[in-house]
Amino acid sequence: MRGAAMAETHGLDAPRWLRALLVLAAVAVMALLVLMPLAVVLGSGFAKGLHAWAAAIVEPDALAALRLTLFTAAIAVPLNAVFGVLLAWAVARFEFRGKRALLALIDLPFAVSPVVAGLCLVLLFGSHGWFGAWLGAHDVKILFARPAIVLATLFITFPFVARELIPLMQQQGADEELAARSLGAGAWTMFTRVTLPNIKWGLLYGVLLCGARAMGEFGAVSVVSGHIRGVTNTLPLHIEILYNEFDGTAAFAVASLLCALALVTLVLKFWLESRHGDALAGSRHRRH
């Protein structure tokens, strides 16, 4: 047993050259797929100087795209956080018919192409869609407007919070909640005093991933936005338009802004993992 524990702690007894080769291969792949594209984006964005970069960022269409991106994330992330907590609580704490089907549906946004998700919204809310006639009669505009962008982002980012919390809550069990109930705590008190403190770091991690995907989503939003410049373009769509217009400097400048948002998310992710890595790793191990 001691040998097994040592093997678990120190890993496989592989030759030093093999370990070094694997580490170098991992570093090379990360440099090729992550660091080099990031360097190209930043280098191209600042190629004509800080003034040109700032001019591309403060351009009205770029600011409108930034506001829409943050607006969409500000709606999608809190809603998915609430839905994710409720769904995780139901799945982790109760047994019911159709539970496996529900778990499969949670993963549906991972399995379906974002473009297909956008096309489904077009079939639902387009002028010839299921609800198109009713929406037109009541002068309600969903497609090619902000509501469709929010709906597409909600669908794409839905699994992140739930999938982070379900294994965590299953691992923790319901003993503390049952103890609170036996001591006379109501449902709300039990949730705020027992459940929420136990899942708060997993919840924050899921919210972080959800927010990162919401700000970077392209496929589904591209289908339902209509590409109305300054109105329904998020940052990824605005970057595409600038690049297609051969305005590479402005496109990479705006892309660097999106990279900055991603880097902030990455720093927060590392901070969460460094402070609460055991709990997060345990939940992901249980999930897989």
VEXPA-483073 format. One line per field, with one value per residue: residue in one letter; z, x, y of N, C-alpha, C, O in turn; residue number from 1; chain. Coordinates in steps of 0.05 Angstrom, whole numbers, plus 5000, padded with zeros to 4 digits. Last residue first. Layout:
residu: c(A:...)
n.Z: c(Z:...)
n.X: c(X:...)
n.Y: c(Y:...)
ca.Z: c(Z:...)
ca.X: c(X:...)
ca.Y: c(Y:...)
c.Z: c(Z:...)
c.X: c(X:...)
c.Y: c(Y:...)
o.Z: c(Z:...)
o.X: c(X:...)
o.Y: c(Y:...)
num: c(NUM:...)
chaine: c(A:...)
//
This chain:
residu: c(H:R:R:H:R:S:G:A:L:A:D:G:H:R:S:E:L:W:F:K:L:V:L:T:V:L:A:L:A:C:L:L:S:A:V:A:F:A:A:T:G:D:F:E:N:Y:L:I:E:I:H:L:P:L:T:N:T:V:G:R:I:H:G:S:V:V:S:V:A:G:F:E:G:M:A:R:A:G:C:L:L:V:G:Y:L:L:G:W:K:I:N:P:L:T:V:R:T:F:M:T:W:A:G:A:G:L:S:R:A:A:L:E:E:D:A:G:Q:Q:Q:M:L:P:I:L:E:R:A:V:F:P:F:T:I:F:L:T:A:L:V:I:A:P:R:A:F:L:I:K:V:D:H:A:G:L:W:A:G:F:W:G:H:S:G:F:L:L:V:L:C:L:G:A:V:V:P:S:V:A:F:P:L:D:I:L:A:L:L:A:R:K:G:R:F:E:F:R:A:V:A:W:A:L:L:V:G:F:V:A:N:L:P:V:A:I:A:A:T:F:L:T:L:R:L:A:A:L:A:D:P:E:V:I:A:A:A:W:A:H:L:G:K:A:F:G:S:G:L:V:V:A:L:P:M:L:V:L:L:A:M:V:A:V:A:A:L:V:L:L:A:R:L:W:R:P:A:D:L:G:H:T:E:A:M:A:A:G:R:M)
n.Z: c(4705:4755:4790:4771:4782:4838:4849:4830:4867:4915:4903:4891:4912:4898:4845:4820:4824:4794:4744:4733:4732:4686:4648:4648:4628:4578:4554:4553:4517:4471:4459:4447:4403:4366:4357:4330:4287:4259:4250:4216:4172:4136:4099:4110:4140:4187:4202:4209:4251:4293:4299:4319:4369:4393:4358:4324:4322:4315:4287:4232:4235:4229:4245:4287:4280:4263:4302:4346:4333:4327:4372:4439:4477:4520:4534:4552:4598:4628:4638:4669:4713:4731:4749:4791:4825:4838:4866:4908:4932:4956:5010:5012:4992:5034:5084:5081:5037:5044:5095:5086:5049:5080:5151:5205:5244:5247:5201:5164:5178:5164:5109:5096:5110:5074:5019:4981:4953:4903:4884:4880:4839:4795:4789:4778:4725:4697:4708:4683:4628:4594:4569:4527:4485:4505:4513:4461:4438:4470:4456:4402:4405:4430:4393:4326:4292:4324:4352:4358:4353:4332:4330:4281:4287:4324:4294:4252:4280:4307:4267:4211:4175:4203:4261:4307:4292:4254:4283:4321:4288:4273:4321:4324:4280:4299:4342:4338:4396:4442:4479:4484:4511:4563:4583:4560:4594:4641:4624:4618:4671:4693:4683:4749:4802:4862:4883:4885:4835:4805:4836:4837:4783:4773:4806:4784:4731:4736:4758:4716:4673:4691:4693:4636:4604:4619:4612:4559:4534:4551:4528:4473:4470:4481:4437:4395:4407:4401:4345:4325:4342:4365:4404:4378:4338:4369:4395:4351:4335:4382:4386:4322:4283:4313:4352:4326:4314:4367:4384:4346:4353:4406:4400:4366:4403:4448:4424:4389:4401:4457:4463:4436:4469:4518:4503:4490:4539:4568:4539:4548:4603:4607:4579:4610:4657:4652:4703:4745:4751:4813:4866:4888:4869:4888:4942:4945:4931:4973:5014:5000)
n.X: c(4681:4661:4702:4739:4714:4713:4768:4784:4757:4781:4835:4838:4830:4873:4884:4835:4827:4871:4860:4813:4834:4866:4826:4798:4839:4844:4795:4802:4845:4821:4789:4830:4851:4810:4818:4867:4854:4822:4856:4893:4861:4815:4789:4738:4745:4760:4713:4680:4705:4699:4644:4637:4664:4631:4567:4521:4474:4495:4541:4513:4482:4480:4440:4442:4439:4490:4525:4510:4531:4589:4612:4629:4658:4624:4608:4655:4665:4619:4626:4673:4652:4612:4643:4670:4628:4612:4656:4652:4601:4582:4577:4545:4495:4480:4478:4453:4418:4390:4368:4336:4299:4276:4291:4314:4310:4346:4336:4360:4414:4420:4412:4457:4497:4486:4487:4549:4595:4587:4542:4563:4601:4570:4539:4571:4588:4541:4517:4553:4551:4506:4493:4516:4480:4433:4449:4462:4410:4386:4416:4403:4348:4346:4372:4359:4347:4286:4248:4199:4131:4081:4042:4049:4101:4090:4056:4090:4133:4135:4157:4177:4180:4210:4237:4234:4247:4286:4325:4338:4363:4408:4436:4448:4481:4524:4542:4524:4513:4540:4535:4479:4469:4477:4426:4405:4427:4400:4349:4355:4364:4314:4266:4241:4286:4317:4355:4404:4425:4383:4369:4418:4426:4382:4395:4445:4430:4395:4433:4470:4440:4430:4483:4497:4461:4468:4521:4529:4501:4533:4582:4567:4548:4595:4626:4597:4602:4657:4659:4630:4662:4729:4763:4797:4822:4851:4886:4918:4940:4970:5008:5025:5017:5016:4982:4959:5002:5016:4969:4965:5015:5011:4968:4992:5035:5006:4974:4999:5054:5056:5032:5071:5116:5099:5094:5147:5172:5148:5167:5222:5225:5208:5249:5294:5282:5234:5183:5147:5090:5081:5084:5035:5027:5073:5063:5018:5041:5076:5040:5017)
n.Y: c(5268:5286:5274:5311:5358:5357:5356:5405:5438:5423:5435:5490:5540:5572:5557:5563:5618:5635:5614:5646:5697:5691:5681:5730:5762:5739:5753:5809:5809:5789:5833:5868:5844:5852:5906:5900:5869:5906:5949:5922:5905:5915:5885:5871:5826:5850:5876:5831:5803:5841:5839:5788:5792:5835:5836:5875:5903:5958:5965:5932:5875:5818:5784:5748:5693:5676:5696:5667:5617:5631:5660:5679:5706:5717:5665:5642:5672:5660:5605:5606:5634:5601:5558:5584:5597:5544:5526:5562:5550:5505:5517:5563:5538:5501:5533:5582:5582:5533:5537:5582:5560:5518:5526:5486:5447:5407:5379:5414:5407:5353:5356:5385:5350:5306:5301:5306:5320:5295:5323:5374:5364:5347:5397:5442:5440:5435:5485:5521:5502:5496:5548:5573:5567:5591:5645:5660:5659:5699:5745:5748:5756:5807:5844:5819:5778:5760:5793:5840:5846:5860:5823:5799:5778:5738:5705:5689:5662:5616:5583:5625:5665:5702:5666:5635:5581:5583:5613:5576:5538:5568:5567:5513:5509:5538:5507:5438:5399:5384:5424:5429:5378:5367:5367:5321:5283:5295:5280:5225:5211:5224:5200:5200:5216:5235:5292:5318:5328:5350:5396:5423:5433:5468:5511:5526:5538:5581:5618:5620:5636:5689:5711:5704:5734:5788:5799:5783:5826:5870:5858:5861:5914:5942:5926:5948:6002:6007:5997:6040:6085:6073:6059:6022:6050:6087:6053:6038:6086:6098:6057:6028:5992:5944:5926:5882:5850:5834:5809:5767:5741:5723:5687:5649:5633:5610:5567:5531:5534:5529:5479:5448:5457:5436:5382:5371:5379:5337:5293:5297:5291:5238:5213:5224:5196:5142:5136:5114:5156:5195:5207:5189:5138:5115:5119:5085:5037:5031:5024:4976)
ca.Z: c(4683:4731:4793:4770:4754:4824:4857:4817:4838:4912:4911:4870:4918:4925:4865:4822:4837:4822:4758:4734:4753:4712:4653:4655:4655:4597:4558:4568:4544:4484:4466:4469:4427:4376:4372:4354:4308:4267:4268:4241:4190:4156:4096:4096:4112:4173:4198:4189:4225:4283:4290:4292:4349:4387:4382:4322:4330:4328:4308:4243:4232:4223:4222:4293:4289:4248:4274:4346:4337:4307:4345:4421:4453:4506:4526:4527:4577:4619:4624:4643:4699:4722:4727:4769:4813:4824:4841:4891:4921:4927:5002:5020:4977:5007:5081:5103:5040:5019:5089:5105:5042:5055:5128:5184:5241:5268:5226:5164:5180:5192:5125:5091:5124:5103:5031:4994:4980:4920:4888:4900:4864:4808:4793:4804:4746:4695:4717:4712:4643:4610:4590:4553:4482:4497:4535:4481:4427:4470:4484:4410:4392:4443:4418:4347:4282:4306:4366:4342:4371:4329:4355:4286:4268:4331:4319:4246:4264:4321:4282:4232:4166:4192:4235:4309:4312:4248:4259:4330:4302:4252:4310:4345:4280:4275:4347:4328:4373:4420:4472:4471:4483:4546:4592:4549:4566:4640:4631:4595:4652:4702:4663:4722:4788:4842:4880:4911:4856:4796:4829:4862:4798:4759:4810:4812:4736:4725:4773:4743:4673:4686:4718:4658:4601:4621:4637:4581:4530:4556:4557:4484:4465:4499:4464:4396:4407:4427:4364:4321:4352:4342:4411:4401:4330:4350:4411:4367:4317:4373:4406:4345:4275:4292:4359:4336:4292:4350:4398:4351:4327:4399:4417:4356:4378:4451:4442:4387:4374:4444:4474:4426:4441:4516:4513:4469:4516:4576:4541:4520:4591:4619:4569:4582:4657:4649:4675:4745:4740:4785:4849:4894:4865:4859:4931:4952:4914:4947:5015:5000)
ca.X: c(4691:4645:4677:4746:4718:4688:4751:4794:4750:4752:4827:4843:4811:4862:4906:4847:4808:4869:4883:4812:4815:4878:4846:4784:4828:4866:4801:4780:4849:4842:4777:4812:4868:4816:4793:4865:4872:4811:4833:4902:4874:4825:4818:4742:4735:4780:4737:4673:4702:4726:4656:4626:4673:4659:4584:4547:4473:4470:4535:4537:4476:4504:4435:4446:4414:4466:4528:4504:4502:4572:4611:4612:4672:4637:4588:4643:4685:4623:4603:4673:4675:4604:4625:4686:4644:4593:4648:4675:4607:4585:4592:4573:4510:4486:4492:4472:4437:4404:4386:4358:4316:4289:4273:4320:4288:4347:4328:4331:4401:4423:4393:4430:4495:4486:4466:4527:4591:4609:4540:4542:4609:4589:4527:4560:4609:4561:4505:4548:4576:4516:4476:4530:4508:4433:4439:4483:4431:4376:4415:4431:4358:4334:4385:4358:4362:4307:4267:4223:4153:4104:4044:4024:4096:4109:4046:4066:4138:4123:4134:4181:4166:4184:4238:4227:4227:4262:4313:4324:4338:4387:4426:4431:4455:4509:4529:4540:4502:4539:4562:4494:4461:4501:4444:4397:4435:4429:4354:4349:4385:4338:4276:4241:4261:4315:4330:4390:4442:4396:4348:4405:4445:4384:4370:4443:4450:4385:4409:4479:4450:4408:4467:4512:4463:4441:4508:4541:4493:4504:4580:4579:4529:4572:4635:4600:4575:4645:4673:4620:4634:4711:4743:4781:4805:4831:4866:4904:4922:4949:4986:5028:5019:5036:4998:4942:4988:5035:4979:4943:5008:5032:4965:4969:5041:5023:4963:4970:5045:5068:5019:5043:5116:5106:5070:5126:5179:5144:5138:5211:5234:5193:5222:5293:5283:5261:5191:5176:5103:5076:5106:5046:5006:5070:5085:5015:5020:5087:5057:5000)
ca.Y: c(5252:5290:5260:5282:5351:5357:5334:5381:5439:5420:5408:5470:5519:5574:5557:5536:5599:5643:5605:5616:5690:5697:5661:5705:5767:5736:5725:5798:5820:5774:5807:5874:5845:5825:5898:5917:5857:5880:5953:5935:5886:5933:5888:5897:5822:5834:5892:5851:5791:5833:5864:5794:5773:5838:5834:5862:5875:5952:5985:5945:5903:5833:5801:5776:5707:5668:5704:5696:5620:5617:5671:5663:5697:5740:5685:5632:5671:5687:5614:5593:5644:5628:5554:5572:5618:5563:5513:5563:5577:5504:5493:5564:5558:5493:5507:5578:5604:5538:5515:5583:5583:5513:5526:5506:5466:5428:5367:5410:5433:5361:5340:5397:5376:5303:5318:5292:5330:5288:5294:5369:5375:5328:5371:5439:5444:5413:5460:5522:5506:5473:5536:5574:5558:5563:5629:5658:5642:5671:5735:5745:5732:5783:5835:5839:5801:5754:5776:5833:5837:5878:5838:5812:5800:5759:5718:5704:5686:5638:5574:5606:5641:5711:5680:5664:5588:5568:5624:5600:5531:5561:5592:5525:5494:5548:5533:5460:5412:5365:5415:5450:5382:5367:5388:5347:5284:5298:5308:5241:5207:5238:5218:5188:5219:5214:5277:5313:5316:5325:5376:5415:5416:5442:5497:5518:5517:5556:5611:5613:5609:5670:5708:5691:5705:5775:5808:5768:5798:5868:5858:5837:5892:5945:5920:5919:5990:6011:5980:6013:6081:6077:6079:6014:6028:6097:6067:6018:6072:6116:6059:6046:6020:5947:5949:5903:5863:5848:5833:5786:5752:5742:5710:5665:5645:5634:5588:5535:5536:5553:5503:5449:5464:5465:5397:5368:5396:5364:5298:5298:5316:5259:5211:5235:5225:5153:5138:5115:5133:5188:5216:5216:5158:5117:5133:5113:5048:5034:5047:5000)
c.Z: c(4690:4708:4768:4772:4751:4795:4842:4824:4824:4882:4907:4878:4897:4932:4893:4843:4841:4837:4787:4750:4756:4735:4680:4663:4665:4625:4579:4574:4562:4513:4480:4478:4451:4401:4382:4370:4333:4290:4277:4260:4216:4178:4114:4093:4096:4144:4181:4182:4203:4256:4279:4281:4321:4366:4374:4350:4327:4339:4323:4263:4247:4218:4213:4269:4291:4255:4257:4317:4335:4310:4328:4393:4433:4480:4510:4516:4550:4596:4612:4626:4671:4705:4715:4744:4789:4810:4825:4865:4902:4915:4972:5011:4986:4992:5052:5099:5060:5023:5064:5100:5060:5047:5102:5161:5220:5264:5249:5190:5181:5197:5155:5107:5119:5118:5061:5007:4995:4949:4906:4905:4886:4836:4806:4809:4773:4715:4718:4722:4673:4630:4606:4575:4509:4497:4529:4505:4448:4460:4485:4439:4400:4431:4430:4372:4301:4295:4348:4359:4354:4349:4355:4311:4274:4313:4326:4271:4259:4304:4295:4247:4187:4183:4225:4283:4310:4268:4251:4306:4312:4265:4290:4335:4301:4274:4323:4334:4364:4394:4447:4465:4470:4517:4574:4558:4553:4612:4631:4600:4626:4682:4671:4702:4760:4829:4858:4908:4881:4819:4822:4857:4823:4774:4797:4817:4765:4732:4763:4760:4700:4687:4714:4684:4625:4622:4641:4607:4552:4555:4566:4514:4476:4495:4484:4424:4409:4429:4392:4340:4348:4350:4388:4407:4353:4342:4393:4382:4331:4354:4397:4362:4298:4283:4337:4343:4302:4327:4381:4363:4330:4372:4411:4373:4366:4424:4441:4403:4372:4416:4462:4437:4429:4487:4510:4477:4494:4553:4549:4521:4563:4607:4581:4571:4629:4647:4673:4717:4741:4776:4819:4873:4868:4852:4901:4941:4919:4928:4988:5000)
c.X: c(4691:4654:4660:4720:4725:4691:4725:4777:4759:4744:4797:4833:4813:4844:4896:4869:4821:4850:4882:4836:4812:4859:4860:4804:4814:4857:4824:4785:4827:4847:4796:4798:4851:4833:4797:4840:4871:4828:4822:4879:4882:4838:4829:4772:4737:4771:4757:4698:4697:4724:4685:4638:4663:4670:4613:4560:4499:4469:4510:4529:4497:4499:4458:4437:4417:4442:4503:4506:4494:4543:4589:4609:4655:4650:4601:4622:4672:4643:4607:4650:4676:4627:4616:4667:4660:4609:4630:4670:4631:4595:4598:4590:4539:4503:4500:4489:4459:4426:4403:4378:4340:4308:4290:4300:4292:4327:4329:4321:4371:4411:4395:4409:4468:4482:4465:4507:4569:4606:4563:4538:4589:4598:4546:4549:4597:4583:4525:4537:4572:4537:4490:4515:4522:4462:4440:4474:4454:4397:4406:4433:4387:4345:4372:4370:4360:4320:4291:4243:4176:4126:4068:4025:4070:4105:4064:4055:4113:4124:4119:4155:4169:4167:4211:4229:4216:4240:4287:4312:4323:4361:4404:4420:4437:4482:4514:4527:4520:4530:4562:4523:4476:4495:4468:4415:4428:4440:4384:4355:4381:4361:4301:4250:4264:4287:4332:4365:4427:4411:4362:4384:4432:4403:4371:4417:4448:4404:4398:4455:4461:4418:4443:4496:4476:4445:4481:4528:4503:4494:4550:4576:4541:4553:4611:4609:4577:4617:4662:4634:4624:4682:4725:4758:4787:4811:4843:4881:4906:4929:4963:5004:5019:5039:5019:4957:4970:5022:4999:4954:4986:5025:4986:4965:5017:5029:4981:4959:5015:5057:5030:5029:5088:5105:5075:5101:5158:5150:5132:5181:5222:5199:5204:5265:5281:5260:5220:5187:5133:5091:5102:5066:5017:5048:5083:5038:5017:5067:5069:5017)
c.Y: c(5222:5272:5262:5266:5322:5350:5333:5357:5414:5420:5403:5442:5497:5551:5558:5535:5572:5624:5612:5605:5660:5690:5666:5683:5742:5742:5721:5768:5809:5783:5789:5849:5853:5825:5869:5910:5874:5867:5926:5938:5898:5917:5910:5903:5848:5830:5876:5868:5811:5821:5858:5820:5779:5818:5836:5860:5860:5923:5979:5967:5919:5863:5818:5794:5737:5686:5698:5706:5649:5622:5658:5677:5683:5731:5708:5652:5662:5688:5642:5602:5632:5639:5581:5568:5608:5585:5530:5549:5577:5530:5492:5540:5561:5513:5502:5553:5599:5560:5521:5561:5586:5535:5521:5503:5487:5450:5386:5398:5431:5388:5348:5382:5388:5330:5317:5312:5315:5296:5284:5339:5369:5338:5351:5411:5437:5416:5437:5495:5506:5479:5514:5559:5555:5552:5599:5642:5638:5652:5706:5734:5727:5757:5810:5828:5825:5779:5771:5818:5828:5872:5857:5829:5814:5783:5741:5719:5703:5664:5597:5600:5619:5687:5686:5679:5616:5574:5610:5614:5555:5553:5588:5552:5506:5534:5544:5486:5435:5379:5398:5444:5406:5373:5390:5370:5310:5299:5313:5271:5224:5235:5232:5209:5206:5216:5256:5296:5307:5312:5349:5393:5406:5423:5469:5502:5507:5533:5584:5604:5601:5641:5688:5689:5692:5744:5795:5774:5780:5840:5857:5836:5865:5922:5921:5910:5959:5999:5983:5993:6052:6069:6086:6033:6020:6075:6077:6031:6051:6102:6076:6046:6039:5976:5956:5929:5885:5862:5848:5811:5773:5756:5732:5690:5661:5648:5613:5558:5543:5557:5529:5473:5467:5474:5427:5384:5395:5383:5327:5305:5320:5286:5233:5234:5237:5184:5149:5114:5136:5163:5208:5225:5186:5137:5136:5130:5078:5046:5052:5025)
o.Z: c(4674:4694:4760:4758:4732:4784:4835:4808:4807:4874:4896:4860:4888:4955:4911:4856:4862:4859:4804:4767:4778:4755:4695:4682:4688:4644:4595:4596:4585:4530:4498:4502:4473:4418:4404:4395:4355:4309:4301:4284:4237:4200:4109:4085:4071:4126:4163:4159:4182:4238:4260:4257:4301:4347:4350:4362:4328:4363:4342:4258:4271:4200:4193:4273:4295:4237:4240:4309:4323:4291:4317:4391:4412:4462:4490:4492:4529:4577:4589:4602:4651:4684:4690:4722:4769:4787:4800:4844:4882:4891:4963:5006:4969:4981:5046:5109:5058:5015:5063:5101:5051:5038:5103:5152:5218:5279:5270:5201:5197:5217:5169:5118:5138:5136:5074:5005:5019:4967:4923:4927:4908:4853:4827:4832:4790:4722:4737:4742:4687:4649:4631:4598:4513:4508:4546:4516:4451:4471:4500:4445:4404:4446:4440:4372:4292:4290:4356:4379:4338:4361:4375:4312:4272:4322:4335:4269:4262:4315:4295:4240:4181:4183:4235:4283:4311:4261:4244:4308:4311:4255:4289:4341:4296:4267:4327:4332:4381:4372:4432:4447:4447:4500:4569:4544:4537:4605:4621:4582:4614:4677:4657:4703:4750:4842:4839:4927:4895:4821:4831:4872:4831:4776:4809:4830:4770:4738:4779:4774:4707:4699:4732:4695:4634:4639:4664:4624:4564:4572:4586:4525:4487:4515:4501:4435:4423:4450:4406:4349:4366:4364:4390:4414:4349:4339:4400:4382:4325:4357:4404:4355:4295:4277:4342:4339:4288:4320:4380:4354:4318:4369:4410:4363:4358:4423:4435:4397:4355:4407:4456:4422:4414:4481:4502:4461:4482:4549:4538:4504:4555:4602:4567:4556:4625:4638:4691:4708:4738:4793:4803:4863:4854:4832:4890:4931:4901:4911:4979:4987)
o.X: c(4699:4637:4646:4717:4718:4674:4715:4772:4745:4727:4789:4824:4793:4842:4908:4873:4818:4855:4890:4832:4809:4868:4865:4799:4817:4866:4823:4780:4832:4851:4789:4795:4858:4829:4787:4842:4875:4817:4814:4881:4880:4827:4850:4778:4738:4788:4770:4704:4709:4741:4693:4643:4677:4683:4619:4564:4500:4464:4503:4512:4499:4509:4457:4428:4398:4427:4495:4490:4474:4530:4572:4605:4665:4654:4590:4620:4678:4640:4600:4652:4680:4622:4614:4675:4663:4603:4632:4679:4630:4597:4617:4614:4557:4524:4524:4511:4481:4449:4426:4402:4363:4331:4314:4295:4276:4327:4316:4300:4358:4398:4375:4391:4457:4466:4445:4511:4570:4613:4559:4532:4596:4603:4539:4550:4612:4596:4526:4547:4586:4542:4487:4525:4537:4467:4449:4490:4464:4401:4418:4449:4395:4350:4387:4379:4360:4307:4314:4253:4173:4137:4075:4010:4069:4106:4054:4047:4113:4118:4095:4134:4163:4143:4190:4223:4192:4216:4267:4290:4299:4340:4384:4396:4413:4462:4493:4502:4530:4538:4582:4535:4485:4513:4479:4419:4443:4458:4393:4365:4399:4375:4310:4243:4286:4267:4348:4354:4436:4410:4353:4383:4437:4397:4362:4418:4450:4395:4393:4457:4461:4405:4438:4494:4468:4433:4471:4524:4489:4479:4544:4569:4526:4542:4608:4600:4561:4610:4659:4621:4611:4678:4708:4736:4764:4787:4820:4858:4882:4905:4940:4982:5014:5061:5037:4947:4967:5029:4998:4947:4987:5030:4980:4957:5020:5028:4971:4938:5008:5052:5015:5015:5082:5096:5057:5089:5151:5135:5114:5172:5214:5182:5188:5257:5268:5241:5228:5198:5143:5103:5119:5065:5009:5051:5090:5034:5013:5073:5072:5011)
o.Y: c(5206:5262:5243:5246:5309:5336:5312:5339:5404:5404:5383:5428:5485:5543:5546:5515:5560:5616:5596:5587:5650:5679:5647:5669:5735:5729:5703:5759:5802:5766:5774:5845:5844:5808:5863:5907:5864:5857:5923:5932:5885:5914:5922:5926:5847:5831:5887:5873:5810:5827:5870:5822:5776:5826:5840:5881:5836:5919:5994:5984:5917:5875:5831:5816:5751:5693:5714:5723:5656:5631:5671:5701:5674:5748:5717:5655:5673:5703:5647:5606:5646:5652:5583:5575:5622:5592:5531:5557:5592:5532:5479:5543:5562:5505:5499:5551:5609:5556:5515:5566:5591:5530:5520:5481:5506:5470:5382:5406:5445:5393:5350:5395:5401:5332:5325:5336:5312:5281:5266:5331:5361:5322:5339:5401:5427:5396:5421:5485:5492:5463:5514:5559:5537:5531:5583:5626:5616:5630:5690:5716:5704:5738:5793:5805:5848:5799:5775:5828:5809:5890:5868:5849:5839:5806:5762:5742:5727:5686:5599:5610:5595:5689:5677:5703:5620:5571:5623:5626:5556:5559:5602:5558:5509:5547:5557:5488:5451:5370:5398:5456:5403:5373:5412:5389:5321:5314:5334:5285:5235:5254:5251:5232:5202:5218:5258:5286:5290:5287:5328:5373:5383:5399:5449:5481:5483:5511:5566:5584:5577:5624:5672:5667:5671:5731:5793:5756:5764:5831:5844:5815:5849:5911:5904:5890:5947:5988:5963:5974:6042:6049:6104:6024:6011:6079:6077:6021:6046:6105:6071:6037:6063:5985:5971:5951:5906:5885:5873:5833:5795:5780:5756:5711:5683:5672:5635:5569:5559:5579:5547:5487:5485:5495:5442:5397:5415:5402:5339:5321:5341:5303:5245:5252:5258:5196:5164:5094:5158:5149:5215:5248:5204:5152:5157:5152:5094:5063:5075:5045)
num: c(288:287:286:285:284:283:282:281:280:279:278:277:276:275:274:273:272:271:270:269:268:267:266:265:264:263:262:261:260:259:258:257:256:255:254:253:252:251:250:249:248:247:246:245:244:243:242:241:240:239:238:237:236:235:234:233:232:231:230:229:228:227:226:225:224:223:222:221:220:219:218:217:216:215:214:213:212:211:210:209:208:207:206:205:204:203:202:201:200:199:198:197:196:195:194:193:192:191:190:189:188:187:186:185:184:183:182:181:180:179:178:177:176:175:174:173:172:171:170:169:168:167:166:165:164:163:162:161:160:159:158:157:156:155:154:153:152:151:150:149:148:147:146:145:144:143:142:141:140:139:138:137:136:135:134:133:132:131:130:129:128:127:126:125:124:123:122:121:120:119:118:117:116:115:114:113:112:111:110:109:108:107:106:105:104:103:102:101:100:99:98:97:96:95:94:93:92:91:90:89:88:87:86:85:84:83:82:81:80:79:78:77:76:75:74:73:72:71:70:69:68:67:66:65:64:63:62:61:60:59:58:57:56:55:54:53:52:51:50:49:48:47:46:45:44:43:42:41:40:39:38:37:36:35:34:33:32:31:30:29:28:27:26:25:24:23:22:21:20:19:18:17:16:15:14:13:12:11:10:9:8:7:6:5:4:3:2:1)
chaine: c(A:A:A:A:A:A:A:A:A:A:A:A:A:A:A:A:A:A:A:A:A:A:A:A:A:A:A:A:A:A:A:A:A:A:A:A:A:A:A:A:A:A:A:A:A:A:A:A:A:A:A:A:A:A:A:A:A:A:A:A:A:A:A:A:A:A:A:A:A:A:A:A:A:A:A:A:A:A:A:A:A:A:A:A:A:A:A:A:A:A:A:A:A:A:A:A:A:A:A:A:A:A:A:A:A:A:A:A:A:A:A:A:A:A:A:A:A:A:A:A:A:A:A:A:A:A:A:A:A:A:A:A:A:A:A:A:A:A:A:A:A:A:A:A:A:A:A:A:A:A:A:A:A:A:A:A:A:A:A:A:A:A:A:A:A:A:A:A:A:A:A:A:A:A:A:A:A:A:A:A:A:A:A:A:A:A:A:A:A:A:A:A:A:A:A:A:A:A:A:A:A:A:A:A:A:A:A:A:A:A:A:A:A:A:A:A:A:A:A:A:A:A:A:A:A:A:A:A:A:A:A:A:A:A:A:A:A:A:A:A:A:A:A:A:A:A:A:A:A:A:A:A:A:A:A:A:A:A:A:A:A:A:A:A:A:A:A:A:A:A:A:A:A:A:A:A:A:A:A:A:A:A:A:A:A:A:A:A)
//
